[in-house]
Amino acid sequence: MTKYEMVVWWSDEDQAFLVEVPELPGCMADGASYEDAVRNAQEVIALWIETAREDGREIPAARGRLLYA
């Protein structure tokens, strides 16, 4: 299970739930249901990290809960 923040929202344009992982640039997923979108995001996060390792790129540490004013 990932510890990265996931931002999930419904897109009328796409007719799907979209997930963005702000700590991992370009890491996004979608799904027909909220659960599918989160599950797909978990897979994309794993692939993002695997690719970053293969390319020798830095993998950001999960920041945990972000605080907003």
C-alpha angles and dihedrals in degrees: 000000000000125000094200119114114256122199111204126190140158117251115205089191093056096030088224143094111261126205126200124190102205095191092058110057113233093005108140139143140178141204143179090244133031090249093049091050093051092045090050090048090054089055093047091049090054091049092046091053093044091051092046090052092049090050093046092242124149115262111216116234114243108259095204119212113012118215121221127193 
